[in-house]
Amino acid sequence: MSTSTIAAIGTALSNSGISIIRISGEDSLKIINKIFKTKATLSPNSIVFGKIYDKDKLLDTVLVSYFKAPRSYTGEDICEINCHGGTQITKETLELVLENGAVLAEPGEFSKRAFLNGKMDLSQAEAVINLINAKTKTEARVFSNQLDGNISKKIKKLREDLIYLLAHIEVSVDYPEYDYEEVVPEHVIDLLNNKIDEITNIIDTYEQGRIIQNGINVAIVGKPNVGKSSLLNKLANYEKAIVTDIPGTTRDIVEERVNIGDVVLNISDTAGIRDTEDIVEKIGVEKSLKKLEEVDLVIYMFSALDEIDEKDLKLLSRIENKGLKYIVLINKMDKVEKSIFDTFMKQLEQNDIKNVIPVSVINDEGIEKLKNKIQEIFNKNDLDYEHELIVTNARHKDLLKKSVEFLNQALQEIKNNNPIDIVSIYIKDASKYLGEIIGADVSVDVVNKIFEKFCLGK
Amino acid sequence: MEDKKDYSLGNYDVIVIGAGHAGCEAALASARLGKKTACFVINLDTLANMPCNPSIGGTSKGHLVREVDALGGEIGKNADKTFIQSKMLNKSKGPAVHSLRVQSDRRMYHIEMKNTMENQENLDVYQAEIVEILKEGNKVIGVKTKIGATFYSKAIVVATGTYLKGKVIIGDVSYESGPDGVFPANDLSQSFLDIGVELRRFKTGTPARININTMDLSKTEEQKGDEKIVPFSFENEDNEEIKHKKQVSCYLTYTNEKTHKIITDNLDKSPIYSGKITGIGPRYCPSIEDKVVRFSDKPRHQIFIEPLGEKTSEMYIQGMSSSLPEEVQIQMYRSVPGLENSKMMRPAYAIEYDCIDSTNLKLSLEYKGIDGLYFAGQVNGSSGYEEAAAQGIIAGINASRKIDNLPPIILDRSQAYIGVLIDDLVTKGTNEPYRMMTSRAEYRLMLRQDNADIRLTPIGHDIGLISDERYEKFLHKKQLIDDEVKRIKDTIIKPTDFVNEHLESLGSSKIISGVKLSDLLKRSELNYENLAKIDTNRKKLPDAVIEEAEIEIKYEGYIKLQLEQIEEFKKLENKKLTTDIDYEQIKGLSLEARQKLNKQKPLSVGQASRISGVSPADISVLMIFLNQRGM
């Protein structure tokens, strides 16, 4: 196993009050001692106040905590620097740590080390397996959130109902001579329909959950000089939260990560769009449309000084028809006569283009509207983070889908008047898949339920 | 006592301790495989006794009987010889859960089994209490009887049932006793502890026996046997005598509020509630006091009255086992309609006994770390005659194979209920007397009672318990089934008026073009029998062949699904683990998983995944470990 000392920013990069830089490995303390000056003594399991210096330059006043191996998250020596939030300071502090001997952590590497050192608790272990396989930092973060209490609770409840039904079926099968009322097909059909709806609803949150976890992937599209870069800077400065990720901390190249209220925008070139400037010109409508399908939101930007040409309209109509989410910005509205501007609007309206917002990026006009529009489109304000169940994990989604498949099959069988124990084969499979999400064994649960709920025996 | 001289009474290949339902199967299997076998029983008159309900089979238990029979065991044949009522349960449900159950004549069952044992070549049956297991190094070499005789052997099968330090409890009275008033085995427990066998204590119970002449059966519902009798043993498939046997009835009655009041008023006298009984009792076999307390909202409980035999007036009162004081029992039984003036012949009692922790066994039923020592039946923490017989035959086979240096016979969960039973006991372990249930089997559509011979008779033949003659007969039956399935699939039914009229009369929809007979058979309202009129080319075939062919076609889709599931299951089963892996060294496994895996040393990842305390996450870790090792 690698013995290098690793470091990374342990908190989400945002303009929160405090950021934490975590260092793990045998050189942790050595590195800290090189850059951290304090009047107190940094002893194991303590947290002390002091200052971070880059050579002679004071970077920040911080709190540093120290956990000695093996009694730490990773099972190695860990130091954590609690510095003031704001991305610039955090970034510089991390760079300093790296300069002094630490290696930038791979996605999920802290958890991986914790796991390999036997520090992970059982319920986390499954998430960790995924973590290790996670390809991106964002994905890693999703996985580490996957055993979220809400999901387990909801799935448990769903599964509980199915297992109760199974137990009822099993009782009539295993104790045929007893006078328990037989399972009524109509009840089973109702229950199955119910569960199918519930699970389908959960599956539907997947897209939303992904957006919340990973941010909204945005492409800003438009001809040269319509103001795309200015918009980007404006958005970034708007909340003073522009984040240029340190190269290598993430493997998918998020070029800009922008917080707008509670929404994170990933203005990325994964779709290869921002670089192409005028994608319509370069690659043609069909191909660019395909590219655009890969993002969550297209910001289509015009300058009021330009004209709308055929290709713009064609691409916009196709975006509209495909049901892609988009916002049209008409920049430089302050630079043109009202009549020209009106023509512009009318032309878009005639082509059924919605979500048009006139802006002047330079003068900060319309940016608030844009922000509101994004939140509106992504239904952001409707989501109750604390209580709503949101599936963020692709594996969970797949298992949920499989369970719905089997429940539908069970429904079909029962409608075809097949014997109830044949139907139960499918219900059992559905609960098995639900069980796989939370890590439980169906048959044991069914048996336990039988004895808990039914009074039987000689 | 100090003058007592030890003396040897002979050398055997296999010694079986106990002659209950496990012991008999073990002894017969071993003897039939050519091993010189001795079977010891405390009292010969209790050989193959039924100290609890006088019946064989029932859901999943009937499956076990069929499987033991398909392997070449005796329980099915003995049940066929001695039944006085036969019923196929769950007929309205799917084929996976059809289950055969018979009422047996308890004395005749004993007499027939004893007769079979006595006449079995290579088998000596001997009345003696075994008090000591003799061991050399970590290998067993024989046993010693209470009188001082030594018998030597290469392997031992322990099938002591509920006899080990048996203690009967009735109200606040308790005394040392085996079941049915037979004396217990008090000394052997210590010998087990001395050789390193861990013991625990379980509890079970049985209801009263009541004289039928003191009952008013007009107040009960009569329950008759099936008109069409299906025998247990595949050997008896066309035995007309069995199919036309005269049957006796059972009777159904109910407890009521008065019964429940008597029980709750006297709960303080129940040894379970007063803390006198400490052994762990089975949930599926609760005493009536348990039922009344735990399910207080139920106004009545069913009571089945079952005959103990044709030449006795004793009736078994199923559903009312109890350990309340005798005088309370009398009041309680007399509160039930039909039993108002009844006279008890044997009171209900609870019994506590020593048994082993079955997770200390290998899947072959050999005790880990003690060479040649096998355990089968209730001493393993199971309950039921059928569960005992199933373990008995496997222990007998494997003890014999050990002597021949052959690998043990291990049936997996996709092959047989026997596999499920033994895997559950050995891998998962049990905290209460274990009862077989169809819901414990993951692949029950494949593990049907009707196809037990197809699943297991070839294995029985390979082992050497199925004669060539029976095997030939089996192959012939299988050929008939395959031919009939093919014929049904190849037969096209044309949409004639006659056909459509017939279909409509059966509530089925008309056909417009020619359809395969197999597709019609798949319709839920149609079956082999009611399609006879339009299937004019069919030959006269044995019932068992028709049943099999019909199920194979009718449930083809589900069977396919189940086969896919079995494929999936086999993937993990086929990932073998060696017993030299030190799980303490695998970082990332939970502490509990490390301990459990090190204790159990599972043979495959599949088996590991079924150990309680080993989570799916641990299994992932284990797989990573195996990958790293290139396994």
Boltz contact constraints between the chains, C-beta under 6 A:
constraints:
  - contact:
      token1: [A, 115]
      token2: [B, 588]
      max_distance: 6.0
  - contact:
      token1: [A, 116]
      token2: [B, 587]
      max_distance: 6.0
  - contact:
      token1: [A, 118]
      token2: [B, 587]
      max_distance: 6.0
  - contact:
      token1: [A, 118]
      token2: [B, 588]
      max_distance: 6.0
  - contact:
      token1: [A, 122]
      token2: [B, 590]
      max_distance: 6.0
  - contact:
      token1: [A, 122]
      token2: [B, 615]
      max_distance: 6.0
  - contact:
      token1: [A, 122]
      token2: [B, 617]
      max_distance: 6.0
  - contact:
      token1: [A, 125]
      token2: [B, 617]
      max_distance: 6.0
  - contact:
      token1: [A, 126]
      token2: [B, 617]
      max_distance: 6.0
  - contact:
      token1: [A, 129]
      token2: [B, 620]
      max_distance: 6.0
  - contact:
      token1: [A, 170]
      token2: [B, 439]
      max_distance: 6.0
  - contact:
      token1: [A, 173]
      token2: [B, 97]
      max_distance: 6.0
  - contact:
      token1: [A, 173]
      token2: [B, 438]
      max_distance: 6.0
  - contact:
      token1: [A, 174]
      token2: [B, 59]
      max_distance: 6.0
  - contact:
      token1: [A, 174]
      token2: [B, 437]
      max_distance: 6.0
  - contact:
      token1: [A, 174]
      token2: [B, 438]
      max_distance: 6.0
  - contact:
      token1: [A, 176]
      token2: [B, 89]
      max_distance: 6.0
  - contact:
      token1: [A, 176]
      token2: [B, 90]
      max_distance: 6.0
  - contact:
      token1: [A, 178]
      token2: [B, 302]
      max_distance: 6.0
  - contact:
      token1: [A, 179]
      token2: [B, 302]
      max_distance: 6.0
  - contact:
      token1: [A, 416]
      token2: [B, 524]
      max_distance: 6.0
  - contact:
      token1: [A, 417]
      token2: [B, 524]
      max_distance: 6.0
  - contact:
      token1: [A, 418]
      token2: [B, 524]
      max_distance: 6.0
  - contact:
      token1: [A, 419]
      token2: [B, 93]
      max_distance: 6.0
  - contact:
      token1: [A, 419]
      token2: [B, 94]
      max_distance: 6.0
  - contact:
      token1: [A, 421]
      token2: [B, 93]
      max_distance: 6.0
  - contact:
      token1: [A, 421]
      token2: [B, 94]
      max_distance: 6.0
  - contact:
      token1: [A, 421]
      token2: [B, 96]
      max_distance: 6.0
  - contact:
      token1: [A, 421]
      token2: [B, 97]
      max_distance: 6.0
  - contact:
      token1: [A, 422]
      token2: [B, 94]
      max_distance: 6.0
  - contact:
      token1: [A, 422]
      token2: [B, 558]
      max_distance: 6.0
  - contact:
      token1: [A, 439]
      token2: [B, 615]
      max_distance: 6.0
  - contact:
      token1: [A, 439]
      token2: [B, 616]
      max_distance: 6.0
  - contact:
      token1: [A, 446]
      token2: [B, 439]
      max_distance: 6.0
  - contact:
      token1: [A, 451]
      token2: [B, 283]
      max_distance: 6.0
  - contact:
      token1: [A, 455]
      token2: [B, 291]
      max_distance: 6.0
  - contact:
      token1: [A, 455]
      token2: [B, 295]
      max_distance: 6.0
  - contact:
      token1: [A, 456]
      token2: [B, 284]
      max_distance: 6.0
  - contact:
      token1: [A, 457]
      token2: [B, 284]
      max_distance: 6.0
  - contact:
      token1: [A, 457]
      token2: [B, 285]
      max_distance: 6.0
  - contact:
      token1: [A, 457]
      token2: [B, 286]
      max_distance: 6.0
  - contact:
      token1: [A, 458]
      token2: [B, 285]
      max_distance: 6.0
  - contact:
      token1: [A, 458]
      token2: [B, 318]
      max_distance: 6.0
  - contact:
      token1: [A, 458]
      token2: [B, 319]
      max_distance: 6.0
  - contact:
      token1: [A, 458]
      token2: [B, 321]
      max_distance: 6.0
